[in-house]
């Protein structure tokens, strides 16, 4: 499959070439194997099959998802998030904090947050429960996330102390499993970000390195609107460090010094209908 044929496939799904360009090698291999399993030898025949077979179209979309991640990806952000943002939720007499990892892939982001929340909890008397919803459209990724077993390369940003406290090494293998305490209070759910949000009133939403990278502009706007509707006033939205908001969102306030962290404005209760 050459790049021109791959771009035909991207266009059929309204996906972004710019977002897929660097990861296209692995995606193209998966699609090629799938085409072979269907005994379809050329892109024209494959595209025609996508148009008339919903199951094949769905399976192809799953094969085009990208799960590149690791624990504490963008380490400086995580340190700042721990020191400057999460403390706002500690000791304010709330019973729980709702967090949504929207497009969680294989779960590294979810467990990273659980780790820093647990570390931070040691410094406060009144700590709300952290309720986590982790969603992805790919059920295979979610299954891996539930097991919580990762290669050592996924932990290269984790300190020795974190590895020792929150992971157990699989005997004889270069694999690490997250400990049971990190798996508590996490709900894993299949969800497509172009469909209605699974819940509402989230205090923190991570929308990092997925739809804002891999979708075209119109799909970005739709997915972003769905996510924004689920964010509570004064809640935090975090996108990827190389991503931008696809629409003008006056209800969002940038959080310094990071251009990819935002806080949703509290509605002005003093404004009344005339």
N, C-alpha and C positions, 0 to 999 in steps of 0.2 A: 504494500500500500504506500503510494507516494504522498507527498504533502498536499498536492492538489486534491487527491481523492479524500484525504483526511479532512480537508477543509469543507468538502461537500457534505461530509457526515456532520461536522460541527454546525454547519448552516442549517441542516435539517432539524437540529435540536435547539437552534438559536444560542449556541455556545460561542464563547470568545476564542478566537485564534491566539490572541495575545496571551491570554491566561493559560492556554494549553501548550503553547509553543515549546516551553522548556521541558514539559513532562510527556510530550507526545510519543516518545519512543516506546515507553511501557504501555501506554494506552493503545497505540497502534498494534502492538503484539497481541494484546488481549482480544482486540476486535478481529484481527486476522485469524486467530485460533477459533473464534466463535463462528466466523464466516465459513471456515473449513468444516466445522461440525455440522453446519447447515447445508454443506455441499453447494455453497454459493461462491463462484470463482471470481466475480468482479463486483465493483462498487455499485454499478447501475442496478444489478439484480438484487443486491443487498438493500439498497435504498427503496426499491419497489416493494420488497418484503416488509420493510419497516412500515410502509404506508398502509399495508393491508392486514398486518398481524400485530395486535397490541402487545401480546406477550413477548414477541421478539423485540419490539421497540423498547419495552420496559427492561428486558435483560441487557440490551445494548447500552441503555442509559446507565445501568448499574456498573457495567464494565468500564464506562468512561469516568466514573467517579475516581477521585484521587485522595489517597490517605497519607500523604507525606506529612509526618509530624514527629515530635519527640517531647519528652518531659521538659518543662520550663523553656520552651522555645521562645527566643527573645528574652534572655535572662534578666536584662536590665529592667524590662517592663515588669516582669514578675516581682522583682525586688521592690520597685516603686509601688506596685499594686498592693503588696503586703504592707508597706510602710505608710502609704498616703491615702489609700482608698478604703481598704477593708476595715481599718479602725473606725470608720464612720458608722459601721454596723455593730460595733461592740459596745456593750454596756448601756444601750438606750432603751432597755426594758421591752424590747420586742421578743416575741416568742420564737419567731423563725424568720429566716432570710431565704427567699426563693431565687435560685440560680438556674439559668437555662443555657446549656451549651448547644447552640443551634448549628448542626452539622459537626458532630463530635468526632467523626471518623472512628479510630480505634481506641479512643478514650484517654489518651495521654493528657489532654487539656483538662479533662474532668478530674483526674487523679492529681494533677498538679495543683489545682485549686483546693482540693480536699487536704492536701499536704500543708499548704501554707495557712489554710484556715485552722488546722489542728495545731500548728506551731504557734500561731498568733493567739489561739485560745488559752495558752499557758500563761499569758500576761494579763488576762482579764478575769474578773470575778463573775460577771453576768454575760454569758455568751449565748446568743440565740442558736437554735438548731438550724443547721444548713440543709435545706431541702433542694436536691439537685434533680433536674430533668435533663437527660442527655438524649438528643435525637439525631438520627441520620437516616437517609433514604436507603442505605445499603445494609441489609440485615446481616451480611457476613461480617462487616466491620463491627456492628453492635455485639455480635457473638464473641468476637475477639476481645472487645472491651469488657464484657461481663467476666470473662476468664481472667483478664488482667495480667497476662503473661507477655513479657516484652524482651527483645534482644538487648544486649548491653549497649549497643549503639543508640538506643532510644533514651538511655540514661546519662549520656555524656555531659549534660548540663547539670545533673544532680550531684550534690556534694557527697562525700563519703558518709557523713552523718545522716543525710537523708536516705541514702541507700540502706544503711544499717537499720535505721528506725522504721522505715516504711516498706521495705522489700525483703523478700527471702529468695536467696539464690537457689535455683533448681540444681540438684546434685548432678555433677558431671556434665552440666550443660552451661552455655553462656546465655542463660535465660534468667529473668528476674520476675517474680510474681508479687503484685501489690498485696499487702497484708489485709486481713479481713476488715479491720476498722475503716479502711478507705472505701470499701464496697458498701458500707451501710448508708442508708438514706439516699441511694441513687436509683432513679427510675430510668431504664433504657427503653427507648420507644422508636419504632420506625415512623418517620415523618418526612414528607417532602416539603421543602421551604416555600414552594409555590402554592401550597394548599393552606387551609385555615390553620392558625396557630393552635397548638395542642392545649394551651392554658393561657392565662393572662396574669397581669400584676406581678411581673418578675422584677426583683430588685437589681439583679445583674444579668445581663445577656452578653454572651460571647458569640459573635458572628465573624469568626476569624478564618481567613484563607479558604473560603469556599465559594458561595454564590457571587460575592463581589469581585472575585478573581476569574471565575470560570464561565459566568453567564454574560450574555450581551446586555446592552443598556436597558432595554425594555424589561427583560426578565429580572435584572438587578433591582429595578424600581419596584416591581411587584413583590418580590421576596422581601425587600427592605421594608416596604409598607406593612407587610404582614408581621414582621418582627417588631417594628416600632409600635404597633398597636398593642403588643403584649408587654411593653416596658412601663413600669410604674412611674409616676411623677417622682422626681429625685432619684430615679434609678440610673444605673450606669450601663452604657453600651460600649463594648470593645470590639473593634474590627482589626484586621491584619495591619501590620506596621507599614505595608506598602500599598494598602487599599485606601480608597476614598469613598465618601458618602455619595451615592448616585443621584441624589436630589437635594434641593435646598430645603433643609430641615430646621426651620426657625425655632422649633421646640427643643433643639439640642444645643447645649453649651459645651464648647471645647474644654477639656481638662488639661491644664499645663503640667509638664512640658511636652506631653505626647499628643500629636495630631490625630491619633487613632483611638482616643478615649473621650467619651462624651457623657454628659449628664443631662437627663431630661428635665426640662423646666417644670416647676410646680405651677399648676394652674392658679391664676389670680382669682381667688374667691371674692375679691372686692368688686370684680366686674359683673354687673347685673344686666340682664336684658331690659331694654327700655320698652 
